[in-house]
Structures are given as C-alpha cells and as structure tokens.
Amino acid sequence: MTASFFDTHAHLDFPDFASDLPEVVARAEAAGITKIISIGTDLESSRRAVAIAEKYPSVFAAVGWHPGHASEAPSDIRPALRELAAHPKVVAIGETGLDYHRPPTEPADVAQYKTKQAEIFRQQMEVAAELGLNCIIHQRDSFADTIAQLRPFAGKLRGVFHCFSENGDRLREILELGSLVSYTGIITFKNGANARESLAATPMDRFMLETDCPFLAPVPYRGKRCEPAYVSEISKVAAEVRKCSLEELSAATSATAAGFFPKLTAAVS
C-alpha cells in the first residue's frame, strides 16, 4: 500500500489553479495526498479557501491575513475571522506573521509598516487562542520579532513556521515554545542544504510537509507550477534525510498534523 501524506500548506484559491482545480485535486488524491489545507492570505482569499473546502472532501481551509498585505487590512480583522473560523472545515488561523523583506524606503513609513503587521499578527493570535485553534506562521527577515510576538501566546496556541529553512538555533527557539516547523520542496533543491540539515535535526513529531503551491515546486518539477500531488516527491527526499521509510514518515507527519489541526480529523466533509 502506498504511504499517504497531507499537504498542510497550499494556495488553491490563487489564479494559477483557476482553470484546472478539479484535476489538481484529483492528481493529489491519486498521488496519495489525502488531505490538503488551502491557506487564506486576506479575507477574500480566506472566503475562497472556505468555498473550495466546501466543494472538495479532501480540502480544508485556514483563514487569515498575510503580513505582506497588512497595509491593506482593516483596523480590526477579528470579527470577520471569528465568523469564518466557525466553519467546520476551517482548521487554523493563517497565514499570519511578519515579513520585513520589502520595507518602504522612508524610515517613518517603515515604522508604520512594522506596527501594522504586528497589530494584525496579534489580532490573529487572539482569535486563534479564543477559538482553540493554532496558527500558520509566515516569517521573512523578521525572526526575532516574530518569536517575541508569539512568546506571550505560547501557552494558549502553537504555531507552525511554514516553509522552514532556518538554522538549528532558530529551530530550537521554535521548538522551545511548543511550536512546529513545516518543510517544502526546498529540501529537494541543490541549494537546500540548510533545510535538509534542519529537517535532520527536527524531532519526528515536530514537523509537517507542505508544498506552498503554486510556489517552490520540488525537483524534478522545479521552475514549474507546484501542486499538492508533489508532496509525494518531497516525502521521498524527507524519508532519505530522516533515514526512515515512507510508511514511518507518513505515520509521523499525519499524526503531527492531526494533533496540530484538531478540526482536520473532526471536520465533517
């Protein structure tokens, strides 16, 4: 029997999948990807993710506001998030976090940019803690601030630092807060040594697998549109790095995802 896996971070609502989403989902199922979480990046994207989850039994949703779009967010996104998160197939809040990769050029604007991201991140963690959900965390060039904001919530929720490729020290900081990491197709890249080293050092019950599709297609599809079926390629490399069987990897990552996303197995499809 083929080992089965989850894609814990996909963007099925993106235009990249508009023309062939039924086929994309079918290919994932044929490849043994039994559950897919479609991630919201703002309220409209989150609503689309929920609608896709309603249509496909194997698809679930996370609702949130990406830090890269924080400047466009309303002052309080909590009421809308609470409403969306009440849906039985919404399994997490996110993606949320901090992203300092492309700051404004004016110093005064940089301060405002960081303040708005921090406020939106905090609001999403408040909703997650209130509803008993965990958070899907995006961080780019903002690790220390992201950890500092997460720390006060550490007893109330956990985060999964998605698309993880940081060093061992940062991995330890995340794990010490009770949070997790998730690995993408980067582990298959020639220049993905950092991600492979972190994967090798991560306890088997503290990581998940994802595509972040349509981005980061693994080898041998690098440079093409990524899709959930490609978790099968990521899992092969992950099993090699971990020196375990695909069946062992499947059992561990599926159990970790089920524990992190309690509604993933409780949801009624």
WOZI-V864850 format. One record per residue. PHI is phi in whole degrees, -180 to 180 (none if undefined). D_FIRST is the distance of its C-alpha to the first C-alpha in Angstrom with 1 decimal. Layout:
BEGIN
phi=PHI d_first=D_FIRST
phi=PHI d_first=D_FIRST
END
This chain:
BEGIN
phi=none d_first=0.0
phi=-72 d_first=3.8
phi=-65 d_first=6.4
phi=-108 d_first=9.0
phi=-141 d_first=12.7
phi=-109 d_first=16.1
phi=-102 d_first=19.1
phi=-86 d_first=21.9
phi=-158 d_first=24.7
phi=-135 d_first=25.2
phi=-120 d_first=28.4
phi=-70 d_first=27.5
phi=-84 d_first=31.1
phi=-69 d_first=32.5
phi=-57 d_first=34.2
phi=-55 d_first=31.7
phi=-108 d_first=29.3
phi=-63 d_first=32.1
phi=-90 d_first=31.7
phi=-147 d_first=28.0
phi=-58 d_first=26.4
phi=-57 d_first=24.5
phi=-69 d_first=22.9
phi=-61 d_first=22.1
phi=-65 d_first=20.3
phi=-64 d_first=18.5
phi=-65 d_first=17.4
phi=-62 d_first=16.1
phi=-62 d_first=14.0
phi=-65 d_first=12.6
phi=-88 d_first=11.9
phi=86 d_first=9.9
phi=-92 d_first=13.3
phi=-88 d_first=13.7
phi=-139 d_first=17.2
phi=-129 d_first=20.1
phi=-109 d_first=23.6
phi=-91 d_first=26.4
phi=-103 d_first=29.4
phi=-80 d_first=33.0
phi=-119 d_first=35.7
phi=-160 d_first=38.8
phi=-66 d_first=39.5
phi=-66 d_first=39.1
phi=-61 d_first=35.9
phi=-64 d_first=34.7
phi=-64 d_first=35.8
phi=-65 d_first=33.8
phi=-62 d_first=30.7
phi=-64 d_first=31.2
phi=-62 d_first=31.8
phi=-66 d_first=28.6
phi=-62 d_first=26.7
phi=-66 d_first=28.5
phi=-84 d_first=27.4
phi=-118 d_first=23.6
phi=-58 d_first=21.6
phi=-85 d_first=19.2
phi=-105 d_first=22.2
phi=-124 d_first=24.5
phi=-134 d_first=27.7
phi=-121 d_first=29.9
phi=-120 d_first=33.6
phi=-179 d_first=36.1
phi=-133 d_first=38.6
phi=-65 d_first=37.9
phi=-62 d_first=40.7
phi=-65 d_first=41.4
phi=-110 d_first=42.7
phi=-61 d_first=44.6
phi=-63 d_first=48.0
phi=-94 d_first=47.2
phi=-76 d_first=46.1
phi=-65 d_first=48.5
phi=-67 d_first=50.2
phi=-138 d_first=48.0
phi=-95 d_first=44.5
phi=-63 d_first=43.7
phi=-59 d_first=44.7
phi=-67 d_first=42.5
phi=-66 d_first=39.5
phi=-58 d_first=40.0
phi=-64 d_first=40.0
phi=-66 d_first=36.9
phi=-71 d_first=35.0
phi=-71 d_first=35.7
phi=-64 d_first=33.1
phi=-63 d_first=30.2
phi=-100 d_first=27.7
phi=-89 d_first=29.6
phi=-106 d_first=27.8
phi=-164 d_first=30.1
phi=-104 d_first=33.4
phi=149 d_first=33.3
phi=-96 d_first=33.4
phi=-132 d_first=36.6
phi=136 d_first=38.3
phi=-135 d_first=40.9
phi=-145 d_first=41.2
phi=-106 d_first=44.3
phi=-68 d_first=43.3
phi=-126 d_first=45.8
phi=-73 d_first=48.8
phi=-62 d_first=51.9
phi=-81 d_first=54.8
phi=-89 d_first=57.4
phi=-54 d_first=57.3
phi=-64 d_first=58.2
phi=-71 d_first=55.3
phi=-62 d_first=52.9
phi=-62 d_first=53.9
phi=-65 d_first=53.5
phi=-60 d_first=50.1
phi=-70 d_first=48.8
phi=-64 d_first=50.4
phi=-67 d_first=48.8
phi=-60 d_first=45.3
phi=-63 d_first=45.8
phi=-65 d_first=47.1
phi=-66 d_first=44.1
phi=-62 d_first=41.7
phi=-62 d_first=43.5
phi=-60 d_first=43.6
phi=-69 d_first=39.9
phi=-68 d_first=39.4
phi=-61 d_first=41.9
phi=-65 d_first=40.0
phi=-60 d_first=36.7
phi=-63 d_first=38.5
phi=-63 d_first=40.2
phi=-98 d_first=37.1
phi=73 d_first=34.8
phi=-109 d_first=32.6
phi=-105 d_first=31.7
phi=-117 d_first=32.6
phi=-96 d_first=30.9
phi=-109 d_first=33.4
phi=-107 d_first=34.5
phi=-139 d_first=37.0
phi=-143 d_first=38.6
phi=56 d_first=41.7
phi=-149 d_first=42.2
phi=-60 d_first=40.3
phi=-60 d_first=43.2
phi=-68 d_first=44.3
phi=-64 d_first=40.8
phi=-63 d_first=40.4
phi=-62 d_first=44.0
phi=-74 d_first=43.3
phi=-72 d_first=40.1
phi=-53 d_first=41.6
phi=-64 d_first=43.7
phi=-98 d_first=40.7
phi=-59 d_first=38.5
phi=-85 d_first=39.0
phi=-110 d_first=38.3
phi=-157 d_first=35.2
phi=-119 d_first=32.7
phi=-118 d_first=32.1
phi=-110 d_first=29.2
phi=-81 d_first=30.8
phi=-80 d_first=28.7
phi=54 d_first=28.5
phi=-78 d_first=29.5
phi=-151 d_first=31.0
phi=-87 d_first=34.0
phi=-83 d_first=35.1
phi=-64 d_first=34.6
phi=-63 d_first=37.7
phi=-70 d_first=36.7
phi=-58 d_first=33.2
phi=-62 d_first=35.0
phi=-60 d_first=37.3
phi=-65 d_first=34.4
phi=-65 d_first=32.7
phi=-64 d_first=36.1
phi=-85 d_first=36.4
phi=84 d_first=33.2
phi=-94 d_first=31.6
phi=-126 d_first=28.4
phi=-130 d_first=27.5
phi=-139 d_first=25.0
phi=-113 d_first=24.1
phi=-112 d_first=24.0
phi=-62 d_first=23.8
phi=-56 d_first=26.9
phi=-66 d_first=24.9
phi=-92 d_first=24.1
phi=-77 d_first=27.8
phi=-58 d_first=30.2
phi=-94 d_first=32.5
phi=-98 d_first=29.9
phi=-59 d_first=30.8
phi=-59 d_first=32.0
phi=-65 d_first=28.8
phi=-66 d_first=26.8
phi=-64 d_first=29.4
phi=-66 d_first=29.2
phi=-59 d_first=25.4
phi=-62 d_first=25.8
phi=-91 d_first=28.4
phi=-85 d_first=26.7
phi=-55 d_first=25.5
phi=-60 d_first=21.7
phi=-99 d_first=22.6
phi=-125 d_first=25.0
phi=-141 d_first=23.3
phi=-129 d_first=21.1
phi=-116 d_first=19.9
phi=-157 d_first=21.6
phi=-104 d_first=22.8
phi=58 d_first=26.4
phi=-63 d_first=26.1
phi=-86 d_first=28.1
phi=-93 d_first=29.2
phi=58 d_first=27.9
phi=-59 d_first=25.4
phi=-75 d_first=23.5
phi=-61 d_first=24.0
phi=-97 d_first=23.7
phi=-103 d_first=24.8
phi=-55 d_first=27.6
phi=93 d_first=30.7
phi=-103 d_first=28.9
phi=-64 d_first=28.0
phi=-85 d_first=25.0
phi=-152 d_first=22.5
phi=-57 d_first=19.7
phi=-56 d_first=17.0
phi=-75 d_first=18.3
phi=-57 d_first=16.9
phi=-61 d_first=14.0
phi=-73 d_first=16.8
phi=-63 d_first=18.4
phi=-66 d_first=15.4
phi=-63 d_first=15.3
phi=-70 d_first=19.0
phi=-60 d_first=18.8
phi=-65 d_first=16.5
phi=-63 d_first=19.0
phi=-62 d_first=21.9
phi=-83 d_first=20.7
phi=54 d_first=19.7
phi=-135 d_first=16.5
phi=-81 d_first=12.8
phi=-62 d_first=10.8
phi=-66 d_first=9.2
phi=-66 d_first=12.9
phi=-65 d_first=14.1
phi=-59 d_first=11.8
phi=-62 d_first=13.1
phi=-69 d_first=16.6
phi=-70 d_first=17.1
phi=-67 d_first=15.9
phi=-66 d_first=18.2
phi=-64 d_first=20.9
phi=-64 d_first=20.8
phi=-64 d_first=20.9
phi=-74 d_first=23.8
phi=-76 d_first=25.6
phi=-112 d_first=25.3
phi=-57 d_first=26.0
phi=-77 d_first=26.3
phi=-65 d_first=22.8
phi=-99 d_first=21.4
phi=-85 d_first=24.7
phi=-64 d_first=25.4
phi=-94 d_first=25.6
phi=-74 d_first=24.0
END
